[in-house]
Amino acid sequence: MPSLLYCTKCKTYTMEKECKVCKSKTIEPKPPKYSPEDKFGDYRRQAKSSEYKEKGLL
Ligand SMILES: [Zn+2]
């Protein structure tokens, strides 16, 4: 299966290794470095600890 590529000039996704519109090379779009799961994990832990505090368990 061909991977989806991205033209940074046109800001469009394409299957081609070279953009048909501007003829520049397309790149593989990389996911951002940070992990949203960790972020949510942090949020969950914070929510949990404040919940415990409210209930007087900490
Ligand atoms: Zn382009």
N, CA, C, O and the ligand as a Tripos MOL2 file, in Angstrom:
@<TRIPOS>MOLECULE
protein
  233   231    59     0     0
PROTEIN
NO_CHARGES

@<TRIPOS>ATOM
      1 N           0.8440   -1.1980    0.0000 N.3       1 MET1
      2 CA          0.0000    0.0000    0.0000 C.3       1 MET1
      3 C           0.8800    1.2500    0.0000 C.2       1 MET1
      4 O           1.7560    1.3780    0.8550 O.2       1 MET1
      5 N           0.6700    2.1570   -0.9240 N.am      2 PRO2
      6 CA          1.5000    3.3720   -0.9610 C.3       2 PRO2
      7 C           1.1750    4.2850    0.2110 C.2       2 PRO2
      8 O           0.0190    4.4520    0.5990 O.2       2 PRO2
      9 N           2.2340    4.8690    0.7600 N.am      3 SER3
     10 CA          2.0050    5.7410    1.9110 C.3       3 SER3
     11 C           1.6200    7.1370    1.4400 C.2       3 SER3
     12 O           1.9770    7.5670    0.3440 O.2       3 SER3
     13 N           0.9090    7.8030    2.2700 N.am      4 LEU4
     14 CA          0.4550    9.1500    1.9620 C.3       4 LEU4
     15 C           1.6090   10.1240    2.1740 C.2       4 LEU4
     16 O           2.2650   10.1290    3.2150 O.2       4 LEU4
     17 N           1.8320   10.9400    1.1630 N.am      5 LEU5
     18 CA          2.9160   11.9180    1.2420 C.3       5 LEU5
     19 C           2.3260   13.3200    1.2740 C.2       5 LEU5
     20 O           1.1520   13.5490    0.9840 O.2       5 LEU5
     21 N           3.2070   14.2450    1.6420 N.am      6 TYR6
     22 CA          2.7200   15.6040    1.8770 C.3       6 TYR6
     23 C           3.5950   16.6270    1.1820 C.2       6 TYR6
     24 O           4.8210   16.5590    1.2580 O.2       6 TYR6
     25 N           2.9700   17.5690    0.5090 N.am      7 CYS7
     26 CA          3.7170   18.6580   -0.1160 C.3       7 CYS7
     27 C           3.6610   19.8650    0.8110 C.2       7 CYS7
     28 O           2.5920   20.4140    1.0800 O.2       7 CYS7
     29 N           4.8350   20.2660    1.2930 N.am      8 THR8
     30 CA          4.8660   21.3830    2.2470 C.3       8 THR8
     31 C           4.5940   22.7170    1.5600 C.2       8 THR8
     32 O           4.1690   23.6760    2.2030 O.2       8 THR8
     33 N           4.8390   22.7770    0.2570 N.am      9 LYS9
     34 CA          4.6040   24.0270   -0.4730 C.3       9 LYS9
     35 C           3.1180   24.2690   -0.6830 C.2       9 LYS9
     36 O           2.6090   25.3630   -0.4390 O.2       9 LYS9
     37 N           2.4370   23.2290   -1.1380 N.am     10 CYS10
     38 CA          1.0000   23.3480   -1.4400 C.3      10 CYS10
     39 C           0.1540   23.0260   -0.2270 C.2      10 CYS10
     40 O          -1.0460   23.2980   -0.1950 O.2      10 CYS10
     41 N           0.8130   22.4280    0.7950 N.am     11 LYS11
     42 CA          0.0900   21.9910    1.9930 C.3      11 LYS11
     43 C          -1.0460   21.0300    1.6400 C.2      11 LYS11
     44 O          -2.1670   21.1410    2.1350 O.2      11 LYS11
     45 N          -0.7100   20.0920    0.7700 N.am     12 THR12
     46 CA         -1.6980   19.0900    0.3820 C.3      12 THR12
     47 C          -1.0850   17.7000    0.4680 C.2      12 THR12
     48 O           0.1330   17.5440    0.3930 O.2      12 THR12
     49 N          -1.9160   16.7200    0.6210 N.am     13 TYR13
     50 CA         -1.4790   15.3340    0.6700 C.3      13 TYR13
     51 C          -1.5950   14.7190   -0.7150 C.2      13 TYR13
     52 O          -2.5280   15.0050   -1.4650 O.2      13 TYR13
     53 N          -0.6340   13.8750   -1.0360 N.am     14 THR14
     54 CA         -0.6240   13.2250   -2.3290 C.3      14 THR14
     55 C           0.0150   11.8540   -2.2100 C.2      14 THR14
     56 O           0.6740   11.5550   -1.2140 O.2      14 THR14
     57 N          -0.1760   11.0250   -3.2160 N.am     15 MET15
     58 CA          0.4630    9.7180   -3.2450 C.3      15 MET15
     59 C           1.7780    9.7770   -4.0110 C.2      15 MET15
     60 O           2.5660    8.8310   -3.9770 O.2      15 MET15
     61 N           2.0120   10.8880   -4.7030 N.am     16 GLU16
     62 CA          3.1800   11.0040   -5.5720 C.3      16 GLU16
     63 C           4.4140   11.4390   -4.7940 C.2      16 GLU16
     64 O           4.3270   12.1940   -3.8260 O.2      16 GLU16
     65 N           5.5840   10.9370   -5.2490 N.am     17 LYS17
     66 CA          6.8370   11.3340   -4.6020 C.3      17 LYS17
     67 C           7.2260   12.7500   -4.9750 C.2      17 LYS17
     68 O           8.0330   13.3940   -4.3040 O.2      17 LYS17
     69 N           6.6310   13.2190   -6.0630 N.am     18 GLU18
     70 CA          6.8890   14.5890   -6.4870 C.3      18 GLU18
     71 C           5.5340   15.2560   -6.6870 C.2      18 GLU18
     72 O           4.6350   14.6970   -7.3160 O.2      18 GLU18
     73 N           5.4070   16.4500   -6.1430 N.am     19 CYS19
     74 CA          4.1300   17.1410   -6.2550 C.3      19 CYS19
     75 C           3.8400   17.4760   -7.7080 C.2      19 CYS19
     76 O           4.7010   17.9940   -8.4190 O.2      19 CYS19
     77 N           2.6360   17.1820   -8.1400 N.am     20 LYS20
     78 CA          2.2830   17.4380   -9.5380 C.3      20 LYS20
     79 C           2.0470   18.9170   -9.7920 C.2      20 LYS20
     80 O           2.1380   19.3880  -10.9260 O.2      20 LYS20
     81 N           1.7480   19.6300   -8.7400 N.am     21 VAL21
     82 CA          1.4090   21.0480   -8.8830 C.3      21 VAL21
     83 C           2.6700   21.9090   -8.9310 C.2      21 VAL21
     84 O           2.8560   22.6950   -9.8600 O.2      21 VAL21
     85 N           3.5400   21.7540   -7.9190 N.am     22 CYS22
     86 CA          4.6960   22.6430   -7.8220 C.3      22 CYS22
     87 C           6.0100   21.9300   -8.1410 C.2      22 CYS22
     88 O           7.0670   22.5610   -8.1640 O.2      22 CYS22
     89 N           5.9520   20.6300   -8.3860 N.am     23 LYS23
     90 CA          7.1250   19.8300   -8.7750 C.3      23 LYS23
     91 C           8.1630   19.6880   -7.6750 C.2      23 LYS23
     92 O           9.2730   19.2260   -7.9390 O.2      23 LYS23
     93 N           7.8380   20.0670   -6.4700 N.am     24 SER24
     94 CA          8.7960   19.8820   -5.3810 C.3      24 SER24
     95 C           8.5860   18.5070   -4.7650 C.2      24 SER24
     96 O           7.5290   17.8940   -4.9170 O.2      24 SER24
     97 N           9.6150   18.0360   -4.0640 N.am     25 LYS25
     98 CA          9.5520   16.7020   -3.4610 C.3      25 LYS25
     99 C           8.5760   16.6810   -2.3030 C.2      25 LYS25
    100 O           8.5330   17.5960   -1.4810 O.2      25 LYS25
    101 N           7.8030   15.6280   -2.2590 N.am     26 THR26
    102 CA          6.8810   15.4810   -1.1310 C.3      26 THR26
    103 C           7.5710   14.7170   -0.0100 C.2      26 THR26
    104 O           8.5140   13.9630   -0.2490 O.2      26 THR26
    105 N           7.1050   14.9110    1.1810 N.am     27 ILE27
    106 CA          7.6980   14.2650    2.3530 C.3      27 ILE27
    107 C           6.6610   13.3930    3.0520 C.2      27 ILE27
    108 O           5.4530   13.5560    2.8770 O.2      27 ILE27
    109 N           7.1800   12.4580    3.8540 N.am     28 GLU28
    110 CA          6.2940   11.6610    4.6880 C.3      28 GLU28
    111 C           5.9260   12.4880    5.9010 C.2      28 GLU28
    112 O           6.8080   12.8900    6.6610 O.2      28 GLU28
    113 N           4.6570   12.7490    6.1000 N.am     29 PRO29
    114 CA          4.2800   13.5310    7.2840 C.3      29 PRO29
    115 C           4.5860   12.7550    8.5590 C.2      29 PRO29
    116 O           4.1340   11.6240    8.7410 O.2      29 PRO29
    117 N           5.3600   13.3840    9.4340 N.am     30 LYS30
    118 CA          5.7620   12.7350   10.6910 C.3      30 LYS30
    119 C           4.8420   13.1870   11.8150 C.2      30 LYS30
    120 O           4.4650   14.3570   11.8750 O.2      30 LYS30
    121 N           4.4880   12.2970   12.6790 N.am     31 PRO31
    122 CA          3.6820   12.7090   13.8200 C.3      31 PRO31
    123 C           4.5170   13.5560   14.7730 C.2      31 PRO31
    124 O           5.7360   13.3930   14.8300 O.2      31 PRO31
    125 N           3.8900   14.4490   15.5130 N.am     32 PRO32
    126 CA          4.6310   15.2790   16.4580 C.3      32 PRO32
    127 C           5.3490   14.4350   17.5130 C.2      32 PRO32
    128 O           4.9340   13.3200   17.8330 O.2      32 PRO32
    129 N           6.4550   15.0090   18.0520 N.am     33 LYS33
    130 CA          7.3190   14.2390   18.9600 C.3      33 LYS33
    131 C           6.6420   13.8790   20.2780 C.2      33 LYS33
    132 O           6.8140   12.7750   20.7950 O.2      33 LYS33
    133 N           5.8930   14.7940   20.8010 N.am     34 TYR34
    134 CA          5.2790   14.5260   22.0980 C.3      34 TYR34
    135 C           4.1900   13.4660   21.9640 C.2      34 TYR34
    136 O           3.5830   13.3240   20.9030 O.2      34 TYR34
    137 N           3.9530   12.7510   22.9990 N.am     35 SER35
    138 CA          2.9300   11.7190   22.9690 C.3      35 SER35
    139 C           1.6750   12.2070   23.6730 C.2      35 SER35
    140 O           1.7040   12.5090   24.8670 O.2      35 SER35
    141 N           0.5870   12.2850   22.9470 N.am     36 PRO36
    142 CA         -0.6560   12.7530   23.5790 C.3      36 PRO36
    143 C          -1.1060   11.8310   24.7020 C.2      36 PRO36
    144 O          -1.7890   12.2580   25.6330 O.2      36 PRO36
    145 N          -0.7150   10.5520   24.6080 N.am     37 GLU37
    146 CA         -1.1000    9.5970   25.6430 C.3      37 GLU37
    147 C          -0.4850    9.9720   26.9940 C.2      37 GLU37
    148 O          -1.1460    9.9080   28.0310 O.2      37 GLU37
    149 N           0.8070   10.3680   26.9620 N.am     38 ASP38
    150 CA          1.4850   10.7820   28.1990 C.3      38 ASP38
    151 C           0.7980   12.0010   28.7930 C.2      38 ASP38
    152 O           0.6000   12.0940   30.0050 O.2      38 ASP38
    153 N           0.4400   12.9260   27.9240 N.am     39 LYS39
    154 CA         -0.2060   14.1440   28.3490 C.3      39 LYS39
    155 C          -1.5120   13.8110   29.0690 C.2      39 LYS39
    156 O          -1.8070   14.3390   30.1410 O.2      39 LYS39
    157 N          -2.2680   12.9370   28.4600 N.am     40 PHE40
    158 CA         -3.5330   12.5480   29.0640 C.3      40 PHE40
    159 C          -3.2980   11.7490   30.3430 C.2      40 PHE40
    160 O          -4.0790   11.8270   31.2910 O.2      40 PHE40
    161 N          -2.2110   10.9840   30.3520 N.am     41 GLY41
    162 CA         -1.8700   10.2340   31.5510 C.3      41 GLY41
    163 C          -1.6050   11.1860   32.7040 C.2      41 GLY41
    164 O          -2.0630   10.9650   33.8260 O.2      41 GLY41
    165 N          -0.8580   12.2500   32.4160 N.am     42 ASP42
    166 CA         -0.5790   13.2790   33.4120 C.3      42 ASP42
    167 C          -1.8750   13.8950   33.9090 C.2      42 ASP42
    168 O          -2.0910   14.0750   35.1070 O.2      42 ASP42
    169 N          -2.7180   14.2070   32.9550 N.am     43 TYR43
    170 CA         -3.9850   14.8420   33.2940 C.3      43 TYR43
    171 C          -4.8210   13.9220   34.1780 C.2      43 TYR43
    172 O          -5.4390   14.3440   35.1560 O.2      43 TYR43
    173 N          -4.8120   12.6430   33.7900 N.am     44 ARG44
    174 CA         -5.5900   11.6660   34.5610 C.3      44 ARG44
    175 C          -5.0680   11.5620   35.9850 C.2      44 ARG44
    176 O          -5.8360   11.5130   36.9460 O.2      44 ARG44
    177 N          -3.7150   11.5280   36.1000 N.am     45 ARG45
    178 CA         -3.1140   11.4180   37.4360 C.3      45 ARG45
    179 C          -3.4700   12.6300   38.2850 C.2      45 ARG45
    180 O          -3.7780   12.5030   39.4700 O.2      45 ARG45
    181 N          -3.4240   13.8110   37.6630 N.am     46 GLN46
    182 CA         -3.7580   15.0340   38.3910 C.3      46 GLN46
    183 C          -5.2160   15.0100   38.8280 C.2      46 GLN46
    184 O          -5.5450   15.3360   39.9690 O.2      46 GLN46
    185 N          -6.0740   14.6230   37.9110 N.am     47 ALA47
    186 CA         -7.5000   14.5620   38.2150 C.3      47 ALA47
    187 C          -7.7390   13.5680   39.3460 C.2      47 ALA47
    188 O          -8.5380   13.8140   40.2500 O.2      47 ALA47
    189 N          -7.0430   12.4600   39.2800 N.am     48 LYS48
    190 CA         -7.2000   11.4170   40.2880 C.3      48 LYS48
    191 C          -6.7650   11.9070   41.6750 C.2      48 LYS48
    192 O          -7.4590   11.6990   42.6700 O.2      48 LYS48
    193 N          -5.6010   12.5630   41.7160 N.am     49 SER49
    194 CA         -5.0940   12.9860   43.0210 C.3      49 SER49
    195 C          -5.9910   14.0590   43.6340 C.2      49 SER49
    196 O          -6.1840   14.0820   44.8500 O.2      49 SER49
    197 N          -6.5400   14.9470   42.8050 N.am     50 SER50
    198 CA         -7.4330   15.9620   43.3600 C.3      50 SER50
    199 C          -8.7390   15.3270   43.8050 C.2      50 SER50
    200 O          -9.3910   15.7880   44.7430 O.2      50 SER50
    201 N          -9.1020   14.2670   43.1180 N.am     51 GLU51
    202 CA        -10.3100   13.5450   43.5140 C.3      51 GLU51
    203 C         -10.0970   12.9060   44.8910 C.2      51 GLU51
    204 O         -10.9730   12.9520   45.7550 O.2      51 GLU51
    205 N          -8.9280   12.3180   45.0710 N.am     52 TYR52
    206 CA         -8.6000   11.7080   46.3610 C.3      52 TYR52
    207 C          -8.5900   12.7530   47.4700 C.2      52 TYR52
    208 O          -9.0660   12.5100   48.5790 O.2      52 TYR52
    209 N          -8.0340   13.9270   47.1450 N.am     53 LYS53
    210 CA         -7.9450   14.9880   48.1380 C.3      53 LYS53
    211 C          -9.3420   15.4250   48.5620 C.2      53 LYS53
    212 O          -9.6100   15.6420   49.7430 O.2      53 LYS53
    213 N         -10.2170   15.5480   47.5820 N.am     54 GLU54
    214 CA        -11.5830   15.9580   47.8760 C.3      54 GLU54
    215 C         -12.2640   14.9740   48.8180 C.2      54 GLU54
    216 O         -13.0280   15.3470   49.7080 O.2      54 GLU54
    217 N         -11.9620   13.7350   48.5890 N.am     55 LYS55
    218 CA        -12.6050   12.7080   49.4130 C.3      55 LYS55
    219 C         -11.8570   12.4610   50.7280 C.2      55 LYS55
    220 O         -12.2750   11.6590   51.5620 O.2      55 LYS55
    221 N         -10.7410   13.1770   50.8840 N.am     56 GLY56
    222 CA         -9.9880   13.0260   52.1220 C.3      56 GLY56
    223 C          -9.2420   11.7200   52.2290 C.2      56 GLY56
    224 O          -9.0190   11.2040   53.3230 O.2      56 GLY56
    225 N          -8.8530   11.1840   51.0710 N.am     57 LEU57
    226 CA         -8.1320    9.9020   51.0800 C.3      57 LEU57
    227 C          -6.6290   10.0920   51.0580 C.2      57 LEU57
    228 O          -5.8760    9.1290   51.1980 O.2      57 LEU57
    229 N          -6.1790   11.3570   50.8780 N.am     58 LEU58
    230 CA         -4.7220   11.5590   50.8350 C.3      58 LEU58
    231 C          -4.2670   12.3380   52.0670 C.2      58 LEU58
    232 O          -3.0770   12.6110   52.2200 O.2      58 LEU58
    233 ZN          3.1780   21.1070   -4.2750 Zn       59 ZN59
@<TRIPOS>BOND
     1     1     2 1
     2     2     3 1
     3     3     4 2
     4     3     5 am
     5     5     6 1
     6     6     7 1
     7     7     8 2
     8     7     9 am
     9     9    10 1
    10    10    11 1
    11    11    12 2
    12    11    13 am
    13    13    14 1
    14    14    15 1
    15    15    16 2
    16    15    17 am
    17    17    18 1
    18    18    19 1
    19    19    20 2
    20    19    21 am
    21    21    22 1
    22    22    23 1
    23    23    24 2
    24    23    25 am
    25    25    26 1
    26    26    27 1
    27    27    28 2
    28    27    29 am
    29    29    30 1
    30    30    31 1
    31    31    32 2
    32    31    33 am
    33    33    34 1
    34    34    35 1
    35    35    36 2
    36    35    37 am
    37    37    38 1
    38    38    39 1
    39    39    40 2
    40    39    41 am
    41    41    42 1
    42    42    43 1
    43    43    44 2
    44    43    45 am
    45    45    46 1
    46    46    47 1
    47    47    48 2
    48    47    49 am
    49    49    50 1
    50    50    51 1
    51    51    52 2
    52    51    53 am
    53    53    54 1
    54    54    55 1
    55    55    56 2
    56    55    57 am
    57    57    58 1
    58    58    59 1
    59    59    60 2
    60    59    61 am
    61    61    62 1
    62    62    63 1
    63    63    64 2
    64    63    65 am
    65    65    66 1
    66    66    67 1
    67    67    68 2
    68    67    69 am
    69    69    70 1
    70    70    71 1
    71    71    72 2
    72    71    73 am
    73    73    74 1
    74    74    75 1
    75    75    76 2
    76    75    77 am
    77    77    78 1
    78    78    79 1
    79    79    80 2
    80    79    81 am
    81    81    82 1
    82    82    83 1
    83    83    84 2
    84    83    85 am
    85    85    86 1
    86    86    87 1
    87    87    88 2
    88    87    89 am
    89    89    90 1
    90    90    91 1
    91    91    92 2
    92    91    93 am
    93    93    94 1
    94    94    95 1
    95    95    96 2
    96    95    97 am
    97    97    98 1
    98    98    99 1
    99    99   100 2
   100    99   101 am
   101   101   102 1
   102   102   103 1
   103   103   104 2
   104   103   105 am
   105   105   106 1
   106   106   107 1
   107   107   108 2
   108   107   109 am
   109   109   110 1
   110   110   111 1
   111   111   112 2
   112   111   113 am
   113   113   114 1
   114   114   115 1
   115   115   116 2
   116   115   117 am
   117   117   118 1
   118   118   119 1
   119   119   120 2
   120   119   121 am
   121   121   122 1
   122   122   123 1
   123   123   124 2
   124   123   125 am
   125   125   126 1
   126   126   127 1
   127   127   128 2
   128   127   129 am
   129   129   130 1
   130   130   131 1
   131   131   132 2
   132   131   133 am
   133   133   134 1
   134   134   135 1
   135   135   136 2
   136   135   137 am
   137   137   138 1
   138   138   139 1
   139   139   140 2
   140   139   141 am
   141   141   142 1
   142   142   143 1
   143   143   144 2
   144   143   145 am
   145   145   146 1
   146   146   147 1
   147   147   148 2
   148   147   149 am
   149   149   150 1
   150   150   151 1
   151   151   152 2
   152   151   153 am
   153   153   154 1
   154   154   155 1
   155   155   156 2
   156   155   157 am
   157   157   158 1
   158   158   159 1
   159   159   160 2
   160   159   161 am
   161   161   162 1
   162   162   163 1
   163   163   164 2
   164   163   165 am
   165   165   166 1
   166   166   167 1
   167   167   168 2
   168   167   169 am
   169   169   170 1
   170   170   171 1
   171   171   172 2
   172   171   173 am
   173   173   174 1
   174   174   175 1
   175   175   176 2
   176   175   177 am
   177   177   178 1
   178   178   179 1
   179   179   180 2
   180   179   181 am
   181   181   182 1
   182   182   183 1
   183   183   184 2
   184   183   185 am
   185   185   186 1
   186   186   187 1
   187   187   188 2
   188   187   189 am
   189   189   190 1
   190   190   191 1
   191   191   192 2
   192   191   193 am
   193   193   194 1
   194   194   195 1
   195   195   196 2
   196   195   197 am
   197   197   198 1
   198   198   199 1
   199   199   200 2
   200   199   201 am
   201   201   202 1
   202   202   203 1
   203   203   204 2
   204   203   205 am
   205   205   206 1
   206   206   207 1
   207   207   208 2
   208   207   209 am
   209   209   210 1
   210   210   211 1
   211   211   212 2
   212   211   213 am
   213   213   214 1
   214   214   215 1
   215   215   216 2
   216   215   217 am
   217   217   218 1
   218   218   219 1
   219   219   220 2
   220   219   221 am
   221   221   222 1
   222   222   223 1
   223   223   224 2
   224   223   225 am
   225   225   226 1
   226   226   227 1
   227   227   228 2
   228   227   229 am
   229   229   230 1
   230   230   231 1
   231   231   232 2
@<TRIPOS>SUBSTRUCTURE
     1 MET1         2 RESIDUE 1 A MET
     2 PRO2         6 RESIDUE 1 A PRO
     3 SER3        10 RESIDUE 1 A SER
     4 LEU4        14 RESIDUE 1 A LEU
     5 LEU5        18 RESIDUE 1 A LEU
     6 TYR6        22 RESIDUE 1 A TYR
     7 CYS7        26 RESIDUE 1 A CYS
     8 THR8        30 RESIDUE 1 A THR
     9 LYS9        34 RESIDUE 1 A LYS
    10 CYS10       38 RESIDUE 1 A CYS
    11 LYS11       42 RESIDUE 1 A LYS
    12 THR12       46 RESIDUE 1 A THR
    13 TYR13       50 RESIDUE 1 A TYR
    14 THR14       54 RESIDUE 1 A THR
    15 MET15       58 RESIDUE 1 A MET
    16 GLU16       62 RESIDUE 1 A GLU
    17 LYS17       66 RESIDUE 1 A LYS
    18 GLU18       70 RESIDUE 1 A GLU
    19 CYS19       74 RESIDUE 1 A CYS
    20 LYS20       78 RESIDUE 1 A LYS
    21 VAL21       82 RESIDUE 1 A VAL
    22 CYS22       86 RESIDUE 1 A CYS
    23 LYS23       90 RESIDUE 1 A LYS
    24 SER24       94 RESIDUE 1 A SER
    25 LYS25       98 RESIDUE 1 A LYS
    26 THR26      102 RESIDUE 1 A THR
    27 ILE27      106 RESIDUE 1 A ILE
    28 GLU28      110 RESIDUE 1 A GLU
    29 PRO29      114 RESIDUE 1 A PRO
    30 LYS30      118 RESIDUE 1 A LYS
    31 PRO31      122 RESIDUE 1 A PRO
    32 PRO32      126 RESIDUE 1 A PRO
    33 LYS33      130 RESIDUE 1 A LYS
    34 TYR34      134 RESIDUE 1 A TYR
    35 SER35      138 RESIDUE 1 A SER
    36 PRO36      142 RESIDUE 1 A PRO
    37 GLU37      146 RESIDUE 1 A GLU
    38 ASP38      150 RESIDUE 1 A ASP
    39 LYS39      154 RESIDUE 1 A LYS
    40 PHE40      158 RESIDUE 1 A PHE
    41 GLY41      162 RESIDUE 1 A GLY
    42 ASP42      166 RESIDUE 1 A ASP
    43 TYR43      170 RESIDUE 1 A TYR
    44 ARG44      174 RESIDUE 1 A ARG
    45 ARG45      178 RESIDUE 1 A ARG
    46 GLN46      182 RESIDUE 1 A GLN
    47 ALA47      186 RESIDUE 1 A ALA
    48 LYS48      190 RESIDUE 1 A LYS
    49 SER49      194 RESIDUE 1 A SER
    50 SER50      198 RESIDUE 1 A SER
    51 GLU51      202 RESIDUE 1 A GLU
    52 TYR52      206 RESIDUE 1 A TYR
    53 LYS53      210 RESIDUE 1 A LYS
    54 GLU54      214 RESIDUE 1 A GLU
    55 LYS55      218 RESIDUE 1 A LYS
    56 GLY56      222 RESIDUE 1 A GLY
    57 LEU57      226 RESIDUE 1 A LEU
    58 LEU58      230 RESIDUE 1 A LEU
    59 ZN59       233 GROUP 0 **** ****
